[in-house]
Amino acid sequence: MAVAALFAGTVDAQELNNFNFGGRAKPIVSPEVVGDSVTFRLNANYATQVLLSGNWMPMGQTVALKKGTDGIWQTTLKAPYAEIYTYNFIVDGVSTNDPQNFMIQRDGTRYLNMLMVLGERSSVYNESTKRGTVEHRWYDSQSLGINRRMTVYLPYGYEANPKKKYPVLYLLHGGGGDEEAWTSMGRTAQILDNLIEQGKAEPMIVVMPNGNPNQQAASTMGLPTITLDTRAPENANAYVKSLVNEIVPFIEKNYRAIPKKSARAIAGLSMGGGHTTSATILFPNTFDYICPMSCGIRESDHLDADLQGIKKAGYKLYWVGCGNDDFAMPGTKILDAALTRNGMEHTLFTSDGGHEWKNWRLYLQTFAQLLFK
Amino acid sequence: MAVAALFAGTVDAQELNNFNFGGRAKPIVSPEVVGDSVTFRLNANYATQVLLSGNWMPMGQTVALKKGTDGIWQTTLKAPYAEIYTYNFIVDGVSTNDPQNFMIQRDGTRYLNMLMVLGERSSVYNESTKRGTVEHRWYDSQSLGINRRMTVYLPYGYEANPKKKYPVLYLLHGGGGDEEAWTSMGRTAQILDNLIEQGKAEPMIVVMPNGNPNQQAASTMGLPTITLDTRAPENANAYVKSLVNEIVPFIEKNYRAIPKKSARAIAGLSMGGGHTTSATILFPNTFDYICPMSCGIRESDHLDADLQGIKKAGYKLYWVGCGNDDFAMPGTKILDAALTRNGMEHTLFTSDGGHEWKNWRLYLQTFAQLLFK
């Protein structure tokens, strides 16, 4: 297994460092990769404590860096398995990024340094050579009364083939996320670029809307929110209705999308998984591919009837993913059992770990290969 | 004058704070705006020193925050004039972002917190209501032998008017920048959205390529660079040649761009200003609008002949911008004098301050109103 900061997959740390420091003598390298270990360093001569917090560590655990005589703190760890991880330093109690590592992922309102451990599982997170276009597009939601931002991935070749129409995956984020979550934490563009280039996935458009119905766009855009009581009956499923009644028609009007159920997939994580199950129950004739991730469903006296509606309308794939340690696993098992009880063909895909991006990236690269075939 | 963190133009600090903290009791607000002053706060109970570094302060100057009994450090300052500024905290010698302020701009490899002081000059930096599309697009450079990333701004209405063709502004970044510099630090999308919505600027496509010929994309994308000796004769003007011979045709093939000199503008800051003067000297028949910013030109025995080539080819606008304290001012004066000496109509626009983004945003919002008219 090779270990590397993301860029180190292609640029070695020395190059990175020169980029950062213009080749100054004795530059600080962090993270530095040697075999299966990774070393983190921070120049913090006046700090009294420097901790490393990485999302591969048990919740709440940190690792203390040791201060050298040169005022540079460091620690060397065995690298976690092949995936993308995030980390930050805590300097005298204050969370800070690694100034040597300019690879940053935004998770909600937090900016976290990125570490990629190279390996088979993470290979599709690297840049491919045939790259699609990623655009930020605005649409008017009549039902919500606001102009809203979405991220749209257009596969390599979309512009060069003006007659070709494409199927569409509607890919939904979770609570605290926004329209940039899947392209930042999720590496969606790289994953689709690689799978399409390797012939493992069909060329497809991926639409990543903002799933917070009170928001116009990611909070980092600084736009005002609207007040929306999502518990009020008239606002029930406000976002899901906007997705199916407004976003889907907008995409099929503005892009060369195949306007058929057989060319529409919906997938989402956590809250977005809830949006996925709700959208397919409320609108069983819209999507042929249904992939909820890390999201439970509640037993109810109408659950069977809801699922029978989907069964009656017909579907091509019902793919459910969840981590073994995910708090959503009990609800996922309810969904799995209900699908079985209702005689609905489906896949339950489980993996190590919990409610986290390493699983959602794995699920995307797994079910994306099953869509539109 | 109203003062606010950027989002505070539309969302007050309390709302921001609730967004950030889910309405927890006694949340920390930073920056907090009251009248013409701004207060910065950081929860850092274990730190021994917290400094504020803002780019509105004299080079190298910082302001010390004072620690309260609750472990929260703070300082209140008179706000600088209406513009966008960046700042960070220095905790026990280590630079860190303000955890309460998720408005971040990336300047090269540095992530800096953003503060916007509202006022007439900065009003076009806010979100408008009719927003264009911003996309990241890849093109193959035959001359450089790499696939390269550019940012393209499509004005509001581009997609809704499939028959309409648009003029194009090629907007170039400076040294240390990349294809995201003008949309991050430069607020290009917001500036054009506002000026177009207000009828002050023509609807136009804005193309923001990567001006580092050895790079495929921003270093934050983690892609390998190529070795290119820019001093080697065969590599002279490698980027400028790629811009005119490859990027311009790519744009005119892939977008509804008007393929005419009268519908092409070129502008750039610093290194990009050098690219602007070089491109127009080497290819005098390509651009009718020429706007170098914060960039000098050297006296040479061929300067007059170079400029005469542009004069002979004809142009509609030669607009030169530079800060009074900019180290590029002497070279700017050489360009100004040479244009005058050669009987070439032009504008020299000067402003307070130096080699900095507050000037480049001001120049963009100023010359953008003069293009394609």
Interface residues (C-beta under 8 A of the other chain):
Chain A: L6 F7 G9 T10 V11 E15 L16 F19 N20 L42 N43 A44 N45 Y46 A47 T48 Q49 F89 V91 D92 G93 V94 S95 T96 N97 P99 F102 M103 I104 T109 R110 Y111 N126 E127 T129 R131 T133 V134 E135 H136 R137 W138 N147 R149 E159 S219 T220 M221 G222 L223 P224 T225 N254
Chain B: L6 F7 G9 T10 V11 E15 F19 N20 L42 N43 A44 N45 Y46 A47 T48 Q49 F89 V91 D92 G93 V94 S95 T96 N97 P99 F102 M103 I104 T109 R110 Y111 N126 E127 T129 R131 T133 V134 E135 H136 R137 W138 N147 R149 E159 S219 T220 M221 G222 L223 P224 T225 N254
